[in-house]
Each structure stands twice: as C-alpha cells, then as structure tokens.
C-alpha cells in the first residue's frame, strides 16, 4: 500500500513508515499505524526495562491472523539488512557465527522495530557491560504458565505463595500479566549474580513451592504433568533464554500486552489480560508499577569503562567537578533528543569545551576559538577524555594546580539531532536554550589527525541546514569577562534577584504628539459591534525566526513578555468597563476588582487589548487563574477576588478618545496607550517592552514566564486575524484541545473519570489527538464532571479514533476547549505526555488548531 507511506522524524531520526493501513490484528481491525502509535507512546515507559539488553523479536509481517487461521511468525535475532545505521547493535556468538542484536534504548529504535512488524520483543535477564560483554543477571524471573484446566486465578494464587518466600529474602516480586496465558514475577537481584546462579535459585524456589502445593504447582517441564497445574518455569533465567518484555504486545488474536500489575489487582477475581489501548490509559493514570526495577543495573559497578581516564585525572577531594566512583557509562532513558553543552573554560589557555551526549557519556572536544560564526571558517578542536553526564550542568572554579584549573561556565546547552556519527565525521543540528548565543545551527566535527583522546578535528559550521536552506551567520564568540569570577553551583539554579529592567520602548518614528495622532485617526463607531472586538492573534514561531524577523523589522527590536493568562478586550464607555473574551463571551462579572470601579482610563470611550493574569509570588500562575475563570456565583466570585486578585496587563489599544487607532503603527499606538493608561488603578498595568529578543527570552526563562511576543513596531492592528507581524515564542509546549469524551476511572478515580479524549481541528474534521489523564486535582475532577454532565452525547465527534480507544467512552458535544502541556506529537498526530492545564472558556472550539 504505497499510498500510505510516511517519512517521519522522531527523536531526531528520519524513518520511513510503510503500509500504515495494513491490518495486523484482523479480529479487532488493529492496523500497523495503531501498533506503531502504541509503541511510540509506551516506549518511554518500556525503555527502562529493556535498555542495554539484546532484543529477540517475533515478527508477523502478514499479521497475526485469526484463531481459525493464525498468521505465521518468525523469530529474528540478527538485525536485518537495511536497518538504519543509527540503531545500536551488539554481537552475541552463535554456532554459525556472531549475530548483531538490536539494543532498544531509544524511541526511534522501538518505532523501527514496530515498522518491521516486530510485535513481540523478548529480552534476557542480563544487560551488556560497557565493554560489550554479557553482564551478570540483574533480575530474577518466574514464569507462571497455566496448564489445561487452570487460568489466571490459579496463577495469581501461586504468585502469592512465591511472594511469601521471596519477600523475606529481600527479593520483592513484581507481577506482570503476560498477555498470553499466565503471569511473570520479577525481582531485582543484587550485583554479582551469574545467570547460572540465578537459574539455580529460581529452580530451588520452584521446587520448594511445588513441595508445599503439589496439587497445583509443578516445576518439571514435562507436559504430561501439567494438567490442572501451574508450571513455574524457572529456566528463563538461563543466560541464553529470553522472556517477553514488559509492555510488549503479544501476537495473539487480540492485541494484548505483557503489562505490570499491582498485587491488589491480582486479588481481583475478574483479573484478565489487558489490551494495548487499556495499557496506554492506565500508564497515563497510574504510572508504571514496575518502575522500581527500571534501570536496575544502571549503576556504575564496573571496574573499567569509558570514564576510567576521566577519573584517573581527578580527585573528588580536590576538585568541585563531579567525579563518579566507578567508570561505567550512565544508563539513561532515551525518550528525547541527546543533550549537548558548551562550557567556557578559562584554564591556562582560554577555550570552549564542546560536549555531546553519546552512549551514556559526554564525548568532549576543546575548541580554542569556540563555535565558528560562519561556514567560511573552520575552528580547530582537540578531542579530550569522555566526561560523565553530570558534567553537563557543572559550573565552578577548579583550583589552580588541578587538572584544568580555572573557571568553567556554561556558554550554552540544549539538545541535538544527529545525522551521522562515524569515527572520522559527526554531523548534527544543535539547538541551544531559548535566548542563548548558539541558536539552532547545523555543525560538523571532522577528524584530521590521530585517533581518540588528543586527536585533531575541525569544527565546521555547515552552509545549509538539514533541509538544504542557507544558514545565517552566527555571532562571533567572545569570552565573557565575568567568567573568571569564582562561581559555585549550576546555572540551572533559580536566581532570587529581581528581573532586569527592560529597555524603554523603541524610539518612535513619528514626531507627532498623541493629540495629533488621534486627530489623524477616523472616528470609531460606538458602541462597537462584536466583530470590532475580535482581537488580533499571534503566529507561533521559533526563537530563530523571531530573531531574524526582528532584525528585518529594524533596530531596536520590540519584544513583550507572554503572560500565561487569558486574553481580554476591555470596552470603557466613560462610565463602566466591560471585558470580552477571545471567544466573544463577556467576562465582566467574573473580575469585579477590574470592572467594579473607575479604571482610570479617562472620560472618553476607549477599547484596549490585554491579558488577565493571576500572580503567585510575583509570577503569573495559570493554575491560580483557573480558580477564577469558571466561577459563576456572586459570593464565590467576591470571595476569590480578595483571595486571588487578577491584574489586567494592557499591551495595545484599538479605540482612544472615540478614535479608531488600529490603522496606526504599533509604535504610535503604544504612545497612545501609555498616555491613556497613565493614571489607571493599580491592578491595570502597561508592562514595559524589551528592545532585545535574547534579553527578553532570557528574562522570560529565568522568571518562569510562558514566553515572549516579538512584534513589528510598524504593524497595524488587524482585528480577528492571525498576524505574521506578531510572533509568539513559547518556552513550554502547550496546545489547545477540544474535549470530546470521558474515559471511566479506576481505583481512586472510579467515582470521577480516568482521562479525557481530545481533538484538534484538521482538514477532515475534529481529529483525534489522544487522551490526557494527569494534571487533575481531586477538586478539578469533581468540577469537570459537573461541567461535562449537560454535554453527554451518543455520537463520537472525533475523526480517526481507534476502535479500541473508543471502548467505554462517554462522548461529549465538542463545545469545551481545554489546554494541555505536552512533550511532542507522535507520527500519528497524538499528543505525547500531555498534562492538563485547565479549561479555556475564552476560546472557541472552531479556533483550535495544531500549534506545534
């Protein structure tokens, strides 16, 4: 089915997904796209249980078939030809020669395995060592397999007997329903246990339980003994054997999953195997019951490893640098792009240390002249010893006389997208922190002489970005004068000092007085029509675009803080102030501290544009604002107005003294606004403007603001349109969503709901965007249930909801808008790691579009 192929980028990797509409589970209609989506979303939870382990796969290229006509799978050990070169692999000897097994330590690798129909992932109970050898066993597994005539309830009983023995031994067991027939029990083993010793221990445990309960338990593999009994399969602790990985799909007629469970669930007489959509919901709502075993042998317990050189050159008693006790690389979750850091190092010779995260360490180069600002020059780079991951946040002064003595400060840091990593060439795109000096730039390290530590390289700024577009020149690197001052601690510690005073607004191109400006504007119709109160909207942009456009618009730049409130257009008729939300709904009564008295806007009519903001210790808090947005009772509103007062931050004016000023440039409107609001009440504020985009970004980041808005000072105000002359740069990823359905809750949420089904408008209608099950307080859950009650509907308003995701849903009329934080969109357009922020009664469902 070539028509449904897609080339996607996930986790910085390019991957072609094919045959997405192909049905892999005929009895449920589950497609390959749904399988890939499941593995994309579950990967961050699954990775801690499989990272560092060789993955044996069970593949169903033609689907699992039906009970009557099952599909034909095959086991795959060796990574197939044509697999992307970026997939990490390690060899294991076999009689026919070594086989390269994939190491699934990141989301792109798991998505690739799903792309080739690797429905089942199996792993052993050991991990590779940092040198690529087979390590010791780090966990014990007992596989409880029911024979004819028994099932999950009997397996659960045997599991409880096993727990009674394992727990006093210090081997606390964690149950997993296998998704096939039985239950597995996992226990963390202390260091130094061979697979042979683990297998012998499991065998003795199985025999002991069999001796106590011979009528229900058998430890022998003979099939003739298994009728009416549960086999405790101890043999899967053998170093050459594997077990279905936690959170792996199963190749059964229905898409069940090997899913970790709680012991309370095992006591449920209705215990059953779970389908993949149910697993996604439970992970959203309750997390991972097996989390204590994740990364179990990720500690540094090796005698030799990639950090041996680093440790040999430092003493923890004499340097503030992080010095790990063992030289093994860190085992890290890889559900996001790898990190980098560039540190300005005033040692004997000034240089910049460029460090890239790779395989659990920071591969490092000393660059005497820093990052080149143009593709026309290459800067020398000398490879140094690998550094521990903890070094990525290090700032401080290394004592003179110690290795690298001098001051280290972070010049910039962030994440990078890798294109190529060879022994002699590394190509990547790095994106620094918002407002940082690096920006987003495609770079290359090219080896010119030597190998390993002290080898010579060139650091090259590529002429084009990864899409072939010409990259602009950067800023020449200059040393920071304060870098030689002694500093302690990490850059990420929040400063307690007040924010820097923003610059005054840009100089005005107009020499006319405010009165002259108003005289030049036409009279405004009064009272204003609803269409006259539709605010101008901003376009989402990256920091790079905002900087570039600001330069094009002329110096100085114009940047305002983004306040994380709700938009409000204020209409003052000379006697009362009324507020209108972006949705067109009036919100005057909700904010009496703003609308209940004289706002100080003069005697003549005006229309202003701004943001309603609630402050928590001087910082905007959308959570606090939520407590005000949905109130309707006069008493409740009055009480909360005193407890959580709201401020009205003004940033534009549409009508002043009866004149329509929307046709004037922003710089002139700003002068009119400042004149108009010169004597307002204390809760109505005109915040200052920054004249530098990077300074605005840095201040916004430091004080936990939502972001900034960069504007063209020459631009007019265009009612009801999304303007390219107003660019919003968000420091956190948020998305407005339409609420379309309710999933029932479990456990502590049985009386409310488990998650909400979300939609975003697309070309085919309201497109399914996933579920959100976190971020709700108990009070919010109860409030939302009340709000949802009159919206119950019979029909599904969403497009593209998988049939299994729709099971048990109470549909809602799509009339409410909410907002979520999230990590990224999956290739299928599903929000990854969404977290509830709150309802947005100021927004209309028709205006909800994908913002990222």
N, C-alpha and C positions, 0 to 999 in steps of 0.2 A: 504494500500500500504506500507507494512513494509519495502520494499527495499529502500524507500527514506526518512527514518527516520535519524535524525542527533542529536547527543549530542553536544551542543554548550556551550561556556562560554561567557556571555555578562554582562558587568558591574560587573564582579566578581561573577556572579551567574551561576550555572550549570542548563541547561534547555534542556529537550528533545523535539525536534520539530518533529512532525509526519505528514505523508500524505502530504508532501510538494507539490506534483504534482497534488493534488486534485483540480479540477476546482470549485471555489466558485461563479464565475460570468460567467455562460455559454455563454451569448450573446457576451462577449468580450474575453472569454477564460482566464480570470484572475485567477491565481492559488493561493493556500494558501501561497506558498512561496512568491509571489508578495505582498500579503496582509501583511505578516509578515515583509517583507522588507520595505514596506511603513511605517508601524507603528514604526519600528526601526529607520528609518531616520527622521520621523516627530516628534518623541517623545520629543526631547529637546525643540522644539517649542511649543508643545502641553502642556507639563507638567505645565508651569506657570498658565494655565487656569483651570486645574483640580486638582492640588495638594491640599491635605487637604480636598477634597470633597468626599463623598461616591459615588461610581460609580455603577450605574444600567446599566446592559448590555443587549443588544438584540443580541441573538446568532442564527446563521444559520449553524448548524453542517453539513447539507447536501447541503449547498449553497443556493443562493437566487432564483435559478430557472430562468424562463423566464417570459415575460409578459403573455404568454398564460398559462404557468404552474408555478406559483410562488412557491418558497420554503416556508416551514413552520418554522417561527422563534419562539423563546420563550424568555420572559424576565427573567433575572437572577439577583436576588438581593443578596441573601446569597452566599458567596464564596463556590464553590463546594468542596466536599470531594476530597482529593488527591491533592489539590492545594499546591504548595510549602510552607513550613512553614515560609520562609523568606518574603512572601508577607504580608505587613502591612494591618491590618483589624481592624475595629471598629464597635461595635454593635449599632443598632438602634432598639428601641422597636417596636414590631408589635403585633397585636391581638393574634397571635399564638405563641408569644414568640420573643425574640430578634433575629435579623439576623445580621451576620457579613458581612459588606460590604468591598470590597477591596478599598484601598487608593492607587491610581496610582500616586506615586511621583517619580518613577524612571523608567529607560528604561526597565530593566528586567521584571518589573510587567506588563508594557504595552505589551511587547512581549508575555508574558504568556497569557494575555487576547486575543491577536490575535491568539495564538496557539489553543485556545479552541473555535475559530470561533466567538469571540465577535466582530462582525463587527461594531456595533454601541455602543458608550459609551455615557451615559446620566448622567448629574450631576445637582444638585440643585444650587441655587444662594447663598449658605452659605457654610462655612467651619466648620469643627470641631474645638473646642477650644483646647488648650494644655492639658486640663484635660479630653478630650474625649467627651465633651458635644456638643450639637448643638449650633453653634455660631449664631451671628446676620447675617442678609443679608448684603453682601458686594457689590452686583451689582444688577442692575435693568435690566430686560429683557422684551422686547416687541416682540412677535412672530407675524409676519405679514403673514397671511395664505390666499392665494387667493382662492376665491370660483369659481364655474363654470363660464367660460366666461372671466376671467381675469387671469393675469400671473405676471411675474417678473416686467415688466414695470410699472404696476399699483402699485405693492408692493413698487417699488423704489419711486414713487410719494408720497405714504403715508409715507414712511420713511423720505422724505424731510420735509413733514409737521410736523412730530414728532420732527425732529431735530430743527425746528424753535421754538418749545416750550421748548424742553429740554435744549438747549444750554444756553439761558438766565437764566435758573435755576441753572446753574453750573453743569449740568449733561450731559456733552458732550457725544453724542452717537457714537457708532462704529458699522458699518453694517457687517453682515455675511450672505452670501447666503447659505441657509440651506442645499443644495444638494438634497432636495426633491422637494418642490414646491415654498416656499416663502423666506422671509428674516427675520432675527432676528436683533434687535438693542440692544446693551449692553451699559450700563452707570455705572460708578463707584459710589457707594453710600458712603456717609460719615459714620464714625463709629457710632455705637449705634442704627442702624435701625433694627427693628424686621422684620421678614418675613411678618407678618400681616400688618405692616405699609407700607412695600414695595409693597405688593399686592394691598393695598388700593390706594396708589399713582398711580400705573400702571392703575388701574381701572378708576380713575378720568381722567387720561391722555387720555385713550381710549375713554371715553365718550366725552371729550372736542373736540377731533379730529372728532369724529362721528358727533357732533353737527354742526361743521363747514363744513363738507363734507359728508352729509348724502347719497348722491348718490353713493359714492364709498367706504365708511367706515362703518363697523358695529362692535359693541362691545359685542353684545349678542351672546351666544354660539348656539342659535337655528339655525339648518341647513336650515330651511325654509326661513331665512332672508339673506342667504349668496350668492345667485345667483347674479353674476355681481358685487360683492363687495369683499373687503379685510377685513377679520376678524383681529382685533387687539386682540390677545389672551394675556390678562393680567394675567391670572390665573397661569401661570408658575412661578410666584413669590411666590406662596404658598410654605411654607417650606416642604410640603410633595410631591411636584411635581418636575420634572426634565426637562431639555432641552438638546437636542443633543449638545455634547461638541464641541467647536471649533476644527477643524481639524479631527473630527471623520469621518470615512467612513459612507456611507449610504447603507442600504440593498435594493437598487433599482436594476433594471435590468442591469444598468451600474454602475461602481464603482465611483460614485460622492462623493463629500466631502463637509462638512459644513465648508466653508472657509471664513475668514475675508477678506473684500474688502475695497477699498478706495471709497470716495464719488464721485471722478471723474469717477470711473468705473460704479457707479450707474446711471450716466448720459448717459452712452453708450446705444443707442437703441438696440444694439446687445447683451446686457447683458444676460448671460446664466450661468447655473451651471457648475462647473469645475470638471474634472476627477482627480483621485489621482496623475497621472503622471504629470499633469499640475501644480498641487499644489506643488509638490516637486521642480519643476523648478522655480516657482515664489518665493518660500521661499528662494531658493539659490540666486535668483537675486535681490529681493527687501525686504527680511526680513518679519517680522510679523506686519501687520497693526494694530493688536490688542495688540501689546506689552505693551502699556501704562496701560492696565488693568491686565497684568500678575502679580501674587503675590499681588493682590490689598490689601488683608487683611493680608499680611505677616508681617506688622509692629507689634512691641511689645506693644500691647494695653491691656494686661490682668492685672488684679490685683494680681493674683497668678500664679505661673508657676514654671518650673524646675530650674530657676535661682534665685528663692527667697532667698535661703540660701547664694548663692554667693554674691548677692547684699547686704544682711544684714551684711556681714562681711567686707565690704569695703566702703570707701567714695571717690568719684571721686575727691574731693578737696585735698585729702591727699596721693593718690597713682597714679602712671603713668599707672597702669593697666587699660584695658578697663572696664568700669562699665556702663552697659546699664541702661536706665531709667526705663525699665519695665522687668519683669521676664519671659516673654514668650519665648519659643524657636524660633529660626530663621526658616523661611520657605525658603528652599534652593532648587535650581534646582538640580536634582539628575541624570544628564545625564552622570556622570562619577563616578569613584570609590570614596568612602568616604575617608576623609583625616585623618591623624594622625600627632601628633607632640610629640617629646620627648624633654623636656626642662631641662637643668642642672640648679639646683636651690641651690645656696649657701645661705641657710637660717640658722637658729640656728643649724640645722643638715643638712649636705650635703645630697641631694637626687636628683633623676631624676623623673620628672613628666611625666607620660605616658598618653596621651590623645587621645581618639578615637572618631571621629565624629559619632554621633548616634541621630537620630530624632531631628536634629537642635541644638544640644548642643555638647560639648566635655565632654564625660564621662571620669573621671580622677582618676588616682592612683598615689600615691607617692611610689617610688621604691628606697629604701636606697642604694642598690648596683647596680642599673641600670639593663640593659638587660643582662641576663646570656650569657656568650660566648660559653657555651657547654650544651648539653642536660643532662649532668651528674649532673648539679646543678640547683636548683630552687631558685629564689630570692623572698623574702617577698615583698608584695605590699599592701598598705593600700588605700582603696577607699576613695576619698575625694569628695567635692561638685562638681556638674556639673559646667563647665565653659562655657562662651559664645564663639561662633565661632570665634570672633575677637581675642581671646587669642592665636589662632594658629600661629600668626605672631608676638606675643609680645616678645620683649627683652628689658630689662632695669633693673634699681635698685629700688626695693621697699624700702622706707625709714625704718630705724630701728624703732621699736615700732609699726609699722603697721603689720597687719596680713601677715605672710610670708615674713617679712622683709629680704632683701638680694638681690643678683644679680641673674637674670634669663637670660640665653642664650639658644638658640636653638641648641641642640645636633644633631638632625636630624629630618627630616619631609618628608612626602610623602603621598602615598595612600595605602590603604589596601583592600584585597579581603577577604570577610567574608565567613567562612564555617558554623559557629554555634554561636548563641548568646542566651544563656539561663541565668536564674538567677544565676546559680552557675558555669557556664563554658562558656568561649568565646574562639573560635579558629579562627585564621585569619593568612593571609600571608601579611606581610608589606614590602613595597619596598621604601627605602629612596631615597633621592636625589642623582643624579649621583656624585660619588666620596665621598659620605657621609660614616660615620662609620658603619651604620646599614647594608647596602646592601639589599638583598632580603632574608627574613627569615620567617619561619612559627613559630608562637608563640601561647601560650595559657595562659589565665588567669583562675585560678581555685580557687573558693571560699572555704575557710577552716573554717571560723568562722564569725558569725554575719551577718548582712544584711544592705545594703545601706551604707551611709557615715560611715566611720571608720571600716567597715568590713575588715577582713583579707583575703588576697588572696595570691596565689603563681603565679609568672610569670615564665613560663616554656618554654624553647627552645625545640621544637619538634625534635625528632631524624630524621624524614624524612620530605620531603616536601609534598605538596598536591598530587603529582604524585607517592609517595612512594619511592623516591630516597633519599639516605642518605644525610643530610645536612652537609656541612663542618662547623667546629668550627668558631666562630667569633673572633673578637679582644676583649680582656678583657677591660671593661670600666674603664677609668681613668679620674679623674677630670681635667679640663682644668685650668692651672694656671692663665690665663687671665680672667677667668670667674668672679673673684672678682673685676675686674676693672669696674668702673661705665661706663655704656653704655646707649646710647639713641637710640630710633628708632628701626626699624625692620631689620632683617637680609637681607630682600629682597632688601633693598636699594642698588643701584649700587655704588660700590666704584669708586672714582675718581683717586685712586692711580694707579701707573703703575703696570703691571703684575709682579709676582715674576720671578726672573731669573731662567730659567730651569737649571737643572743639566747638566753637560757635558755628552757626550755620554758614554755608558758603557765602562768599561775597555776592551781593545781588547785581545782576546785570542791568537792572532797571534803576534809573536815578529818580524816578517819580516818587512822590510821597504816597502814603497809604490813601489819603483822600483823593489824590489824582488817580491812583489805581482803581479805586472804587467808582470814580466818575466815568472811567473808561469802560466799565462793565455794564452790560444790559440789566434792566430791571428784572427781578425774578418773579414769576407768577406766585401768588400767595392765596390760599395755603398751598403748599407743594403737593403734587399728585404722588401716588405710590411709586410710579416709575422714576420720579425725581429723587427718591430716597434710596435707590439701589446703589450700594457702594461699589467703587472701583476695586477690582481684585488684583492680587499679585500673582506673578508666574513663578513656579518653583525653579530654582537654579542652583548650580553647584558654586562653591566659593570661587572656582577658577573663572566661570562665566561672569560672576558678579564683578570680580576684579577687572576683567577685560572690558566689560561694558562700561564700568565706571571710568576707566581710562578714556574710552571712546567719547563719553559724555563730557569730558573735560575735568580739569582740576579746579578746585579741590573736589573730592568725591562727596557723595551725600549718602549717609547710612544711618538708619534708625534701628533701635532695639525692637525685637519682636517679643511681645509681652506675654504670650501664653494666656490670653484672656478670651473674651468674646467680643465680636465686632458690634458696634452700636453707632447708629446715626442719630444725632441729637437735633431736635427741632425746637427752637426757642422763639416764641411769638411775642416776646416782651412781657409776658405775664407768667408763663409756665413752660417748663422744659419737658418734652416727651422724647422717649427713646424707642428706636425701631431696630429690630434685629435684621441680620442679613437675609433671613427667610421672609421678611416682610411683616412679621408679627410684632406687635407692640409689647415692650417690656417695661414700660414706665413704672407700673405699680410695684415691680419687684425690687426696685432700688430707691427707696424713699430718701436715703441720705444724699442722693444726687438730684432727685427730681422734686423733693418736698419743699424746697425753699428757693431763694433767689440765687441762681448760679453765678451771678456777677458777669453776665455777658452783655450788659447794656440794655438800652430801652428799645432797640430796633430789632426786627426779626433777623434770625440767622440760622444756618444749618451747618453743623460741624460733624466731623467724622473722627472716630477714635475707637478705643478698646476699653472695655470694663475689666478691671484687674483686681484680684484679691491678693493681699500681701501676707506672707508668713516670714516674720523677722526680716522684713525689708525686701524679700524676694517674691516674685509672682508665684502663686500656687493655684494651679488649675483644680487641684483636689478641694481646696477651700472654696473656690468659686462654685464648684459643683453643689455645695451645701446651700447656695443661694439660688441657683438657676431654676430649680424645679419646685420652689415653694409657691403656694397659692393662697394660703390662709393669711389674713392681715396680721393676726397676732404672731404667727411664726415668722413672717417677714420682718416685723418690727423688732422681734427679739434677736433674730440673726443679724439684722442691720447693725445692732450695737456690738454683738459679739464678733462678727466678721464683716467689717465695713469694706465697701468696694470703692475703688478710685476710678475716675474716668480720665484716661490718658488721651489727649487730643493730638492728632497729627495732620489734620487737613481741614479745610473749610470749603463749603460749596456755595453758601449764601452768606453775605455780610451786609448789614445795614440795608437790607432789601435788594441787594445787587447779586446777580449770578456771576460768581468769580471763577467758575470751572474752566473758562477759556483762557485764564491767565496762567503763566508758568508756575510750577511748584514753588520756585524761589520767591515769587511775588505773593503767592497765596500764603506762604509761611509768614511773611511780614504782616499780612493782614490778620492771620490767626493770632500771632503774638500780641498785636495791638488789641484785638478783640478780647483775648483772654488775660489781659494784663491785670485784672482785679477779680479773678474768679475765686470761688470758695476753695478751701484748702484741698478738698477731695477731687477737684478738677485741675489737671496738670497738663502743661505742654512740655514733654520731655525734650532734652537737648538733642542735637544732631551731631554725629561724628563726621569728621572730614577725611577719614582714612578707613578703608574697608577692613584692613587687617587689624587695626586697633579696635574697631567695633566687634570683630569676630573674637578677638582675644578677651575683651571685656565681657562679652556675652558668655563665652565659655567659662571664664573664671567665676562668674556670678550665677551660673546655672540658669541662664535665660534660654528661651526656646530657640533663638537665632537672631538674625538681623534682616532688615529690608533695605535693599540698595535701590535708590531712585535716581531718575534723570531730573536734575533741577529745572530743565527746560520744559518738562512734560506738562500737558494739560490734564484735567480730571475728566475721565470718561466713565460716566455712570453705567453701572451694570455690566461692564466688560472686564475681561482679564487682560491686563496691560503688560506688554513687554518692556515698558519703561519703569516697572516696579517689580523687583526681583526679590523673592523671599528665599533666604538661605537658612535651612533648618539644621540645628546641631543634633537633634534627635529625630528619628524617623517616625512620623505619625501618619495616620491615614483615617479619613472619614469613611464611615461604612453605614450601609442601610441594614437595620436589624430585621431579619426575615423569619426567624424561627427559634424555638426553645428546645434544647435537649434536656430530658429529665435528669435530675441529680441522683447521686448515690451516697450512701453513708451519711455524713454530716450535712449533706446538701439534699437529702431526699425530700425535704419539705419545700425546697425552692427550685433551683434548676442547676444543671451541671455546666452548660455552656450555651452560647448564642450562635446561631448560624448567621453569617454575614454576607452581604452582597455589595458589589460596586458596579455602577453603570458601565456597560460596554456596548459594542456595536449590535449585539444580538439581544440586548435587554439587561436585566439585573443579573450580572454574572456572579456565580458562587465564588466566594473569596475565603472560605474556611470557617473555623469556629474560634471563639475566644472563651476561655474558661478560667482565667486568672485575673487578678486585679480587683476582685469584688470584695468589699467588706460585707459582714452579715447584714448591716443596715441597708447597704446598696442592693443586695439580693432581694430583700423584702420590698424595698421601694420599687424596684423594677418589676417585680411580679404584679404589683398594683397597677403600674403604668401599662403593662402588657395586657392586662385582663380584657379590656374592651376591644383589643385588636385581634383576638383569636380568629383564625380563618381556616377554611377547609383546603384551599388550593395552595400549592407551592408557588411562590412568586419568583423563584430563582431559576436561572438557566445554568445547566451543567452540574447539578448536584448528583454525585454518585448515588446509585440506588441504596447502597448500604448506609451512606451518610444520612439519608432521608428517613431511615427507620426510626420510628418512635418520636418523631419531631412534632411539636405543636406549632403549626405555621402561624405567622402573623401578617397582617396587612402591612406592606412596606411603607410605613408612614413616619417612622422614627429614625433619626440619624444619631450615631454614636461616634466615638473616636477611640482608636487604639494606638498604642506603641507597638512596634514590631521590628524584627531583625531584617528580613528581606522577603521578596516574593519568590516562590518556587517557580520552576519552569511552567507549571500548570496554572500560575496566577494565584496561588494560595498564599495567604499571609503566614509567614513563619514566625513562631514565638510571639504571637500577639498578646498584648496585655491591655485590659480595659482601662480607659482613662475617664470616660463619662459620656453622658448624653450630650448632644449638641442641639438643643431646641432652637438655636439661632440659625440652623442650617436646614435646607430643603433637600429631600431625597433626590430630586431631579438634578441637583447640583453636585452630587457625589461622583467624583471621577478618580481614577488612579493617579496618585500624585507622585509616585516614585518609579 
